[in-house]
Amino acid sequence: MDRDQEEMQFLGLFGIYAESYKLIFRLRKIFSQITLSLILPLSFIFLGHEEVSEILYWRLRYNEYRLHRTKAGTPRYNSLSDLVSSEWATYILFKASYFTVLLVFSLLSTSAIVYTVASVYTSREVTFKKVMNVVPKVWKRLMATFVCAFVAFFAYNVVFGLTVYLWLVTINDVWIIALAILWIIFIAYILGFIYMTVIWLLASVVSVLEDSYGIKAMIKSKDLIKGKIVVSIVIFFKLNFTLVVINLAFRLYVVFGWRLGTLQRIGMGALCLLLLFKLILFALVVQTVIYFVCKSYHHENIDKSALSDHLEDYLGEYVPLKATDVQLEAYHV
């Protein structure tokens, strides 16, 4: 990175974007290799799932419709019943396989990008071969952090469900007040969900660059994000809004083929794929830059030598650094 660490604390929304663009442009060769090997398959899986899922779903619904219109107990009914059961099993297996593969490629991509950006920060020579050797060792730590985040989100959604249930059983005749309370519940839920997501994303970077992972990484991330939570949430909204737009465009023009011919649908699909893998690359780089910005904001001076040694450990037998080795010492401005 071209900036000193003390300067990074002053980076806002556009400053973080500019720093990320500079990194991508400076390392365009290795980022292109990472994109082709990890991010492009991730993007293809994400979009391809929409097409295949839609085909399986509507085939299933059509056969269920035929089943309901067939007299029970007849050979045709039994045959359709077996077909529907088989298609449900296929659909569930496809969904489970999709989420598993998507998660694996997401963690691998995150590992590769975070390691690459940190290597640049420590002025280490980084090659595609080194990155690919490191990725399998790092993603296990990211998986532990993901499991902790998953449990936290599950518990959060359970609490939300119980809250809505209590709202239903205690609702009174004054519908205006009841609806206002429901809106407050939903808004609070969305804000909390976004906050937890931002913490999880930053915890993923912490899991790679520090000796903390799992619950410790989540706690560390929560402390780091203080003071930069607004800009982090704005970035989260902008990137995810762009993702939603790409996904909607793909579903509308490619999956459903709205007002497009075959060649036009192929062209639109290729465009969506191009935009998606560029967005994922940019988002992962931004995610790592935010980590360094948060460190600088809290006046935690990163020892580049210790961080470099930490990265070097991934190339051999991984030995986690002690907190005093890679934990950043406070400095005063």
One Martini backbone bead per residue (centre of mass of N, CA, C, O) as a GRO file, in nm:
protein
  333
    1MET     BB    1   0.099   0.035   0.018
    2ASP     BB    2   0.116   0.387  -0.011
    3ARG     BB    3   0.023   0.423   0.271
    4ASP     BB    4   0.028   0.513   0.574
    5GLN     BB    5  -0.114   0.408   0.857
    6GLU     BB    6  -0.200   0.685   0.979
    7GLU     BB    7  -0.366   0.770   0.717
    8MET     BB    8  -0.596   0.544   0.707
    9GLN     BB    9  -0.798   0.664   0.925
   10PHE     BB   10  -0.906   0.892   0.702
   11LEU     BB   11  -1.063   0.699   0.545
   12GLY     BB   12  -1.327   0.678   0.345
   13LEU     BB   13  -1.523   0.576   0.110
   14PHE     BB   14  -1.345   0.679  -0.138
   15GLY     BB   15  -1.071   0.598  -0.019
   16ILE     BB   16  -1.123   0.293  -0.014
   17TYR     BB   17  -1.182   0.264  -0.314
   18ALA     BB   18  -0.912   0.378  -0.420
   19GLU     BB   19  -0.726   0.173  -0.278
   20SER     BB   20  -0.849  -0.077  -0.415
   21TYR     BB   21  -0.793   0.000  -0.710
   22LYS     BB   22  -0.487   0.016  -0.683
   23LEU     BB   23  -0.441  -0.278  -0.605
   24ILE     BB   24  -0.567  -0.409  -0.855
   25PHE     BB   25  -0.384  -0.268  -1.063
   26ARG     BB   26  -0.107  -0.353  -0.945
   27LEU     BB   27  -0.232  -0.678  -0.925
   28ARG     BB   28  -0.366  -0.784  -1.198
   29LYS     BB   29  -0.233  -1.058  -1.245
   30ILE     BB   30  -0.298  -1.214  -0.977
   31PHE     BB   31  -0.601  -1.143  -0.975
   32SER     BB   32  -0.663  -1.287  -1.239
   33GLN     BB   33  -0.582  -1.569  -1.139
   34ILE     BB   34  -0.780  -1.583  -0.902
   35THR     BB   35  -1.034  -1.539  -1.065
   36LEU     BB   36  -1.012  -1.786  -1.260
   37SER     BB   37  -0.985  -2.008  -1.016
   38LEU     BB   38  -1.227  -1.885  -0.807
   39ILE     BB   39  -1.432  -1.647  -0.882
   40LEU     BB   40  -1.552  -1.752  -1.144
   41PRO     BB   41  -1.675  -2.016  -1.032
   42LEU     BB   42  -1.846  -1.872  -0.820
   43SER     BB   43  -2.017  -1.708  -1.025
   44PHE     BB   44  -2.122  -1.946  -1.192
   45ILE     BB   45  -2.266  -2.088  -0.958
   46PHE     BB   46  -2.457  -1.858  -0.877
   47LEU     BB   47  -2.600  -1.831  -1.160
   48GLY     BB   48  -2.652  -2.131  -1.239
   49HIS     BB   49  -2.848  -2.189  -1.007
   50GLU     BB   50  -3.088  -2.028  -1.115
   51GLU     BB   51  -3.148  -2.200  -1.364
   52VAL     BB   52  -3.167  -2.488  -1.239
   53SER     BB   53  -3.370  -2.427  -1.012
   54GLU     BB   54  -3.603  -2.339  -1.196
   55ILE     BB   55  -3.639  -2.605  -1.347
   56LEU     BB   56  -3.686  -2.792  -1.101
   57TYR     BB   57  -3.923  -2.642  -0.972
   58TRP     BB   58  -4.133  -2.643  -1.215
   59ARG     BB   59  -4.133  -2.947  -1.253
   60LEU     BB   60  -4.237  -3.009  -0.971
   61ARG     BB   61  -4.502  -2.842  -0.984
   62TYR     BB   62  -4.624  -2.988  -1.228
   63ASN     BB   63  -4.634  -3.276  -1.097
   64GLU     BB   64  -4.811  -3.189  -0.860
   65TYR     BB   65  -5.049  -3.105  -1.028
   66ARG     BB   66  -5.097  -3.385  -1.156
   67LEU     BB   67  -5.137  -3.537  -0.888
   68HIS     BB   68  -5.394  -3.372  -0.786
   69ARG     BB   69  -5.554  -3.469  -1.070
   70THR     BB   70  -5.526  -3.759  -0.953
   71LYS     BB   71  -5.632  -4.053  -0.867
   72ALA     BB   72  -5.619  -4.226  -0.595
   73GLY     BB   73  -5.460  -4.556  -0.632
   74THR     BB   74  -5.348  -4.535  -0.898
   75PRO     BB   75  -5.091  -4.601  -1.103
   76ARG     BB   76  -5.045  -4.304  -1.184
   77TYR     BB   77  -5.029  -4.192  -0.901
   78ASN     BB   78  -4.787  -4.362  -0.801
   79SER     BB   79  -4.591  -4.264  -1.017
   80LEU     BB   80  -4.608  -3.959  -0.949
   81SER     BB   81  -4.528  -3.983  -0.652
   82ASP     BB   82  -4.243  -4.093  -0.705
   83LEU     BB   83  -4.151  -3.856  -0.882
   84VAL     BB   84  -4.185  -3.629  -0.671
   85SER     BB   85  -3.995  -3.749  -0.457
   86SER     BB   86  -3.746  -3.751  -0.642
   87GLU     BB   87  -3.747  -3.443  -0.703
   88TRP     BB   88  -3.715  -3.348  -0.413
   89ALA     BB   89  -3.444  -3.487  -0.362
   90THR     BB   90  -3.295  -3.340  -0.590
   91TYR     BB   91  -3.346  -3.049  -0.496
   92ILE     BB   92  -3.214  -3.072  -0.213
   93LEU     BB   93  -2.938  -3.175  -0.311
   94PHE     BB   94  -2.875  -2.931  -0.487
   95LYS     BB   95  -2.886  -2.715  -0.265
   96ALA     BB   96  -2.668  -2.840  -0.080
   97SER     BB   97  -2.441  -2.839  -0.292
   98TYR     BB   98  -2.441  -2.540  -0.353
   99PHE     BB   99  -2.377  -2.428  -0.066
  100THR     BB  100  -2.113  -2.581  -0.031
  101VAL     BB  101  -1.956  -2.478  -0.280
  102LEU     BB  102  -1.995  -2.178  -0.225
  103LEU     BB  103  -1.848  -2.174   0.047
  104VAL     BB  104  -1.574  -2.279  -0.041
  105PHE     BB  105  -1.514  -2.057  -0.258
  106SER     BB  106  -1.543  -1.818  -0.065
  107LEU     BB  107  -1.312  -1.893   0.131
  108LEU     BB  108  -1.088  -1.915  -0.080
  109SER     BB  109  -1.109  -1.627  -0.190
  110THR     BB  110  -1.061  -1.481   0.074
  111SER     BB  111  -0.784  -1.596   0.137
  112ALA     BB  112  -0.637  -1.495  -0.120
  113ILE     BB  113  -0.691  -1.188  -0.096
  114VAL     BB  114  -0.591  -1.129   0.190
  115TYR     BB  115  -0.303  -1.236   0.153
  116THR     BB  116  -0.223  -1.051  -0.082
  117VAL     BB  117  -0.266  -0.774   0.052
  118ALA     BB  118  -0.078  -0.827   0.298
  119SER     BB  119   0.179  -0.871   0.130
  120VAL     BB  120   0.189  -0.583   0.022
  121TYR     BB  121   0.200  -0.437   0.297
  122THR     BB  122   0.485  -0.609   0.366
  123SER     BB  123   0.660  -0.634   0.101
  124ARG     BB  124   0.593  -0.902  -0.030
  125GLU     BB  125   0.637  -1.162  -0.223
  126VAL     BB  126   0.386  -1.245  -0.469
  127THR     BB  127   0.234  -1.547  -0.579
  128PHE     BB  128   0.023  -1.773  -0.704
  129LYS     BB  129   0.154  -2.021  -0.576
  130LYS     BB  130   0.154  -1.920  -0.285
  131VAL     BB  131  -0.147  -1.874  -0.256
  132MET     BB  132  -0.234  -2.176  -0.319
  133ASN     BB  133  -0.074  -2.290  -0.068
  134VAL     BB  134  -0.235  -2.126   0.155
  135VAL     BB  135  -0.544  -2.161   0.127
  136PRO     BB  136  -0.591  -2.452   0.263
  137LYS     BB  137  -0.496  -2.336   0.556
  138VAL     BB  138  -0.698  -2.090   0.594
  139TRP     BB  139  -1.000  -2.195   0.552
  140LYS     BB  140  -1.034  -2.333   0.832
  141ARG     BB  141  -1.051  -2.069   0.993
  142LEU     BB  142  -1.294  -1.956   0.838
  143MET     BB  143  -1.488  -2.186   0.910
  144ALA     BB  144  -1.495  -2.132   1.215
  145THR     BB  145  -1.612  -1.847   1.183
  146PHE     BB  146  -1.865  -1.927   1.027
  147VAL     BB  147  -1.994  -2.108   1.241
  148CYS     BB  148  -2.027  -1.885   1.452
  149ALA     BB  149  -2.201  -1.702   1.272
  150PHE     BB  150  -2.428  -1.905   1.222
  151VAL     BB  151  -2.516  -1.935   1.516
  152ALA     BB  152  -2.579  -1.636   1.560
  153PHE     BB  153  -2.795  -1.611   1.336
  154PHE     BB  154  -2.981  -1.830   1.440
  155ALA     BB  155  -3.040  -1.700   1.716
  156TYR     BB  156  -3.146  -1.433   1.603
  157ASN     BB  157  -3.389  -1.560   1.445
  158VAL     BB  158  -3.526  -1.685   1.687
  159VAL     BB  159  -3.579  -1.423   1.837
  160PHE     BB  160  -3.745  -1.297   1.611
  161GLY     BB  161  -3.967  -1.512   1.602
  162LEU     BB  162  -4.059  -1.475   1.898
  163THR     BB  163  -4.135  -1.177   1.870
  164VAL     BB  164  -4.355  -1.215   1.655
  165TYR     BB  165  -4.525  -1.409   1.822
  166LEU     BB  166  -4.583  -1.210   2.055
  167TRP     BB  167  -4.725  -1.008   1.872
  168LEU     BB  168  -4.960  -1.195   1.789
  169VAL     BB  169  -5.066  -1.271   2.092
  170THR     BB  170  -5.077  -0.935   2.175
  171ILE     BB  171  -5.270  -0.828   1.993
  172ASN     BB  172  -5.479  -0.563   1.916
  173ASP     BB  173  -5.730  -0.343   1.790
  174VAL     BB  174  -5.490  -0.146   1.735
  175TRP     BB  175  -5.347  -0.145   1.427
  176ILE     BB  176  -5.157   0.094   1.415
  177ILE     BB  177  -4.980   0.016   1.655
  178ALA     BB  178  -4.913  -0.274   1.569
  179LEU     BB  179  -4.771  -0.195   1.298
  180ALA     BB  180  -4.558  -0.012   1.421
  181ILE     BB  181  -4.424  -0.233   1.591
  182LEU     BB  182  -4.354  -0.418   1.352
  183TRP     BB  183  -4.169  -0.216   1.207
  184ILE     BB  184  -3.966  -0.190   1.436
  185ILE     BB  185  -3.883  -0.485   1.439
  186PHE     BB  186  -3.780  -0.500   1.144
  187ILE     BB  187  -3.570  -0.274   1.156
  188ALA     BB  188  -3.404  -0.394   1.388
  189TYR     BB  189  -3.337  -0.656   1.240
  190ILE     BB  190  -3.187  -0.539   0.995
  191LEU     BB  191  -2.969  -0.383   1.148
  192GLY     BB  192  -2.858  -0.630   1.301
  193PHE     BB  193  -2.787  -0.800   1.051
  194ILE     BB  194  -2.583  -0.603   0.929
  195TYR     BB  195  -2.393  -0.582   1.169
  196MET     BB  196  -2.320  -0.887   1.177
  197THR     BB  197  -2.208  -0.903   0.888
  198VAL     BB  198  -1.976  -0.702   0.920
  199ILE     BB  199  -1.834  -0.858   1.143
  200TRP     BB  200  -1.787  -1.120   0.983
  201LEU     BB  201  -1.617  -1.002   0.751
  202LEU     BB  202  -1.389  -0.894   0.936
  203ALA     BB  203  -1.330  -1.170   1.077
  204SER     BB  204  -1.207  -1.302   0.826
  205VAL     BB  205  -0.951  -1.128   0.828
  206VAL     BB  206  -0.858  -1.190   1.114
  207SER     BB  207  -0.821  -1.502   1.065
  208VAL     BB  208  -0.569  -1.451   0.873
  209LEU     BB  209  -0.388  -1.206   1.033
  210GLU     BB  210  -0.444  -1.362   1.298
  211ASP     BB  211  -0.476  -1.573   1.592
  212SER     BB  212  -0.776  -1.529   1.539
  213TYR     BB  213  -1.076  -1.734   1.573
  214GLY     BB  214  -1.395  -1.729   1.567
  215ILE     BB  215  -1.499  -1.583   1.842
  216LYS     BB  216  -1.248  -1.402   1.868
  217ALA     BB  217  -1.285  -1.266   1.589
  218MET     BB  218  -1.563  -1.142   1.647
  219ILE     BB  219  -1.476  -0.968   1.887
  220LYS     BB  220  -1.252  -0.815   1.741
  221SER     BB  221  -1.435  -0.696   1.521
  222LYS     BB  222  -1.625  -0.536   1.708
  223ASP     BB  223  -1.397  -0.345   1.806
  224LEU     BB  224  -1.292  -0.237   1.529
  225ILE     BB  225  -1.568  -0.111   1.406
  226LYS     BB  226  -1.544   0.113   1.583
  227GLY     BB  227  -1.601   0.425   1.406
  228LYS     BB  228  -1.668   0.245   1.112
  229ILE     BB  229  -1.971   0.156   1.076
  230VAL     BB  230  -2.096   0.347   0.867
  231VAL     BB  231  -1.906   0.298   0.624
  232SER     BB  232  -1.947  -0.010   0.624
  233ILE     BB  233  -2.254  -0.008   0.569
  234VAL     BB  234  -2.249   0.151   0.307
  235ILE     BB  235  -2.076  -0.051   0.153
  236PHE     BB  236  -2.260  -0.292   0.192
  237PHE     BB  237  -2.503  -0.171   0.041
  238LYS     BB  238  -2.372  -0.111  -0.233
  239LEU     BB  239  -2.271  -0.399  -0.300
  240ASN     BB  240  -2.547  -0.550  -0.254
  241PHE     BB  241  -2.711  -0.389  -0.455
  242THR     BB  242  -2.546  -0.474  -0.701
  243LEU     BB  243  -2.600  -0.775  -0.667
  244VAL     BB  244  -2.909  -0.760  -0.698
  245VAL     BB  245  -2.913  -0.638  -0.982
  246ILE     BB  246  -2.763  -0.869  -1.124
  247ASN     BB  247  -2.958  -1.094  -1.039
  248LEU     BB  248  -3.218  -0.973  -1.164
  249ALA     BB  249  -3.114  -0.953  -1.453
  250PHE     BB  250  -3.065  -1.255  -1.489
  251ARG     BB  251  -3.352  -1.355  -1.431
  252LEU     BB  252  -3.504  -1.180  -1.639
  253TYR     BB  253  -3.309  -1.218  -1.913
  254VAL     BB  254  -3.220  -1.533  -1.878
  255VAL     BB  255  -3.416  -1.721  -1.729
  256PHE     BB  256  -3.688  -1.573  -1.863
  257GLY     BB  257  -3.639  -1.406  -2.131
  258TRP     BB  258  -3.706  -1.098  -2.146
  259ARG     BB  259  -3.723  -0.980  -2.462
  260LEU     BB  260  -3.523  -1.219  -2.562
  261GLY     BB  261  -3.306  -1.381  -2.731
  262THR     BB  262  -3.071  -1.615  -2.739
  263LEU     BB  263  -2.821  -1.431  -2.791
  264GLN     BB  264  -2.901  -1.216  -2.583
  265ARG     BB  265  -2.896  -1.402  -2.336
  266ILE     BB  266  -2.599  -1.476  -2.356
  267GLY     BB  267  -2.489  -1.188  -2.337
  268MET     BB  268  -2.618  -1.121  -2.062
  269GLY     BB  269  -2.482  -1.351  -1.906
  270ALA     BB  270  -2.189  -1.257  -1.956
  271LEU     BB  271  -2.223  -0.979  -1.825
  272CYS     BB  272  -2.304  -1.075  -1.542
  273LEU     BB  273  -2.048  -1.238  -1.493
  274LEU     BB  274  -1.848  -1.005  -1.518
  275LEU     BB  275  -1.968  -0.823  -1.293
  276LEU     BB  276  -1.954  -1.026  -1.060
  277PHE     BB  277  -1.643  -1.090  -1.043
  278LYS     BB  278  -1.567  -0.793  -1.001
  279LEU     BB  279  -1.728  -0.746  -0.742
  280ILE     BB  280  -1.597  -0.963  -0.564
  281LEU     BB  281  -1.310  -0.862  -0.579
  282PHE     BB  282  -1.363  -0.577  -0.470
  283ALA     BB  283  -1.496  -0.662  -0.198
  284LEU     BB  284  -1.246  -0.816  -0.081
  285VAL     BB  285  -1.053  -0.579  -0.085
  286VAL     BB  286  -1.220  -0.385   0.086
  287GLN     BB  287  -1.234  -0.567   0.336
  288THR     BB  288  -0.923  -0.544   0.390
  289VAL     BB  289  -0.891  -0.236   0.405
  290ILE     BB  290  -1.078  -0.193   0.648
  291TYR     BB  291  -0.897  -0.330   0.850
  292PHE     BB  292  -0.662  -0.119   0.832
  293VAL     BB  293  -0.837   0.124   0.904
  294CYS     BB  294  -0.924   0.026   1.187
  295LYS     BB  295  -0.644   0.002   1.304
  296SER     BB  296  -0.570   0.300   1.267
  297TYR     BB  297  -0.809   0.428   1.425
  298HIS     BB  298  -0.700   0.265   1.699
  299HIS     BB  299  -0.386   0.292   1.713
  300GLU     BB  300  -0.264   0.022   1.564
  301ASN     BB  301   0.050  -0.082   1.518
  302ILE     BB  302   0.182  -0.251   1.259
  303ASP     BB  303   0.394  -0.519   1.242
  304LYS     BB  304   0.537  -0.610   0.955
  305SER     BB  305   0.727  -0.833   1.047
  306ALA     BB  306   0.520  -1.008   1.201
  307LEU     BB  307   0.321  -1.036   0.966
  308SER     BB  308   0.521  -1.169   0.773
  309ASP     BB  309   0.568  -1.419   0.952
  310HIS     BB  310   0.275  -1.509   0.954
  311LEU     BB  311   0.262  -1.558   0.646
  312GLU     BB  312   0.503  -1.758   0.631
  313ASP     BB  313   0.373  -1.993   0.797
  314TYR     BB  314   0.178  -2.090   0.566
  315LEU     BB  315   0.419  -2.225   0.392
  316GLY     BB  316   0.432  -2.403   0.627
  317GLU     BB  317   0.401  -2.491   0.932
  318TYR     BB  318   0.148  -2.394   1.118
  319VAL     BB  319   0.206  -2.120   1.360
  320PRO     BB  320   0.069  -1.944   1.581
  321LEU     BB  321   0.070  -1.643   1.697
  322LYS     BB  322   0.110  -1.440   1.929
  323ALA     BB  323  -0.041  -1.166   2.038
  324THR     BB  324   0.235  -1.002   2.073
  325ASP     BB  325   0.327  -1.035   1.771
  326VAL     BB  326   0.046  -0.933   1.607
  327GLN     BB  327  -0.039  -0.746   1.794
  328LEU     BB  328  -0.126  -0.418   1.818
  329GLU     BB  329   0.025  -0.140   1.906
  330ALA     BB  330  -0.011   0.141   2.063
  331TYR     BB  331  -0.048   0.473   1.942
  332HIS     BB  332   0.036   0.821   1.927
  333VAL     BB  333  -0.091   1.151   1.791
   0.00000   0.00000   0.00000
